């Protein structure tokens, strides 16, 4: 039996990493922001691509878009906020 693969996006938040062709799904994140200080976001993501290497991610530009949860029957909403930064840490869990 040939069952097609499903692409399941379990997150409405999006993470894009420059140079990374593999799609990623945001699993969890925590953010730390303070006036007059750099911000920091720790983002856990999943990917069907098990061959993502630290070298392909580290020191790359990243964009993390926060979007309201989808409402059934409504069009996909635009991002409420997009944070731009540099990926400074990466590890396989």
Residue pairs with C-beta under 8 A, 6 or more apart in sequence:
7 23
7 48
8 25
9 25
10 25
10 27
10 46
11 25
11 26
11 27
12 67
12 68
12 69
12 70
13 26
13 29
13 64
13 65
13 66
13 67
14 26
14 63
14 64
14 65
14 67
14 79
15 24
15 26
15 43
15 45
15 62
15 63
15 64
15 65
16 62
16 63
16 65
17 24
17 57
17 60
17 61
17 62
17 87
18 60
18 61
18 62
19 56
19 60
20 52
20 56
20 57
20 60
22 47
22 48
22 49
22 52
23 47
23 48
24 45
24 46
24 47
25 45
25 46
25 47
26 43
26 44
26 45
26 64
27 44
27 45
27 46
28 43
28 44
29 41
29 42
29 43
29 44
29 64
30 41
30 42
31 39
31 40
31 41
31 42
32 39
32 40
32 41
33 39
39 83
39 85
41 64
41 83
41 85
43 64
44 93
54 90
54 91
57 87
57 90
58 87
58 88
58 89
58 90
59 86
59 87
59 88
60 86
60 87
61 84
61 85
61 86
61 87
62 84
62 85
62 86
62 87
63 82
63 83
63 84
64 82
64 83
64 85
65 79
65 81
65 82
65 83
66 79
66 80
66 81
66 82
66 83
67 77
67 78
67 79
67 80
68 77
68 80
70 76
70 77
